[in-house]
Amino acid sequence: MTTALPVPTLNVGPAGLTLEGVALADIAERFGTPTYVYSRAALTAAYEAYQQALGQRKALVCYAVKANSSLGILSVFARLGAGFDIVSGGELARVLAAGGDAGKVIFSGVGKTRDEMRYALEAGIGCFNVESAAELDRLAEVAASMGKRAPIAFRVNPDVNPNTHPYISTGLRSNKFGVAFTEALDLYRKAATLPHIEISGIDCHIGSQLLDPAPMAEATDKILGLVDQLASEGIKLDHIDLGGGLGIRYRDEEPPTPTEYLKPLLERFAGRDEALCFEPGRSLVGNAGLLLTRIEYLKPGVEKNFAIIDAAMNDLARPALYDAYHEIVAVAPRSLPATRYEVVGPICESGDFLGHDRDLAVDTGDLLAILSAGAYGMTMSSNYNTRPRAAEVLVDGDTVHVIRERETLEHLLRGERPLP
Ligand SMILES: *Cc1c(COP(=O)(O)O)cnc(C)c1O
């Protein structure tokens, strides 16, 4: 097993763990727990790794907003010049509020409403990734009613197996996403006849937490075959979007770097002049964030010892939802022998665990950092058990920016009322 911590800007200092120039203990002291803590340097490095891999190629990295949609995170990527991949009107509002460029927004998702289409057309987004024939009809009708042309790509399902968790594999024929490979040609022919539709590109996204570049290369071959067939019929595309999905290290995985992941894809693009787009989410934010939490109680048991912490499945759902593994480390380990703990939250569900069988040298009141929690952490959080959502802070060198205040009970009860 690798010993380096998966969060690249996390270091072990004399006073315990520090992220960039700030001690996690200071963050807990100032802002309380549980708190999501992100590193601006790690976010920037992850984005630059894609830019570097793409070199001088005409390309756009569109950050998949659903991985972490906090305005503070979006504003970091907006300032780096990123585009954004959104799946709702709400996410578009967030991108615009964070200073993102509407022209670099692509809109994915199988269930776009008329209102969302109008909003996106009004804002002037870059492209709609259309996922069905019915959606094409609806978009054409909405664009016509506004006197606009909607730029589109079809999300084509290349039917390759990405070898990932079934819940996060999206490119198989049996998935709800995208249009079937065999239907794509006819849909493009139809779209080419619609006056309020402007064919702009093609899109695919085969799954998430991909650790092997081969399925993506296979998908690219299929997509490029289709692109060439379209060109032979006079339907020319200006961009090819290969989706997101590059995996990260949570435990001992060895994901390819963006350079390694993109190499077989870029080889296939040699001599082509379409712009290349990607929609990475997890690989841009996952290892740039951690969840800082405090141990409320230690509870020795006959079979298991429990460390009951102040974070729970409502804060970080991935362990309960996918049985996902997150590294859990003591912020300032004590010089006593480690004990094996079930690390659990206070929620009334047996599934409310953050980690099984973790060896920790800790006492009641100590801080723990749950690592690799930057992606699908805060965005999947809930108020289950009427628990206010965690605060979020962004570390930038020696500075800590509060990017989301901790929720209060007032926030939770707003809009509700008992019967009169
Ligand atoms: C979720 C999603 C992404 C991002 O996936 P990651 O695995 O986080 O990189 C990109 N595109 C689409 C269409 C998605 O649904």
The ligand as a Gaussian input file, in Angstrom:
#p B3LYP/6-31G(d) Opt

LIG

0 1
 C      -21.017000      12.812000     -13.728000
 C      -20.687000      13.211000     -15.111000
 C      -19.401000      13.659000     -15.425000
 C      -18.276000      13.693000     -14.440000
 O      -17.858000      12.410000     -14.088000
 P      -16.560000      12.202000     -13.172000
 O      -16.492000      10.738000     -12.995000
 O      -16.799000      12.928000     -11.894000
 O      -15.394000      12.751000     -13.918000
 C      -19.176000      14.085000     -16.724000
 N      -20.160000      14.075000     -17.669000
 C      -21.397000      13.633000     -17.384000
 C      -22.420000      13.641000     -18.451000
 C      -21.699000      13.184000     -16.108000
 O      -22.929000      12.742000     -15.847000

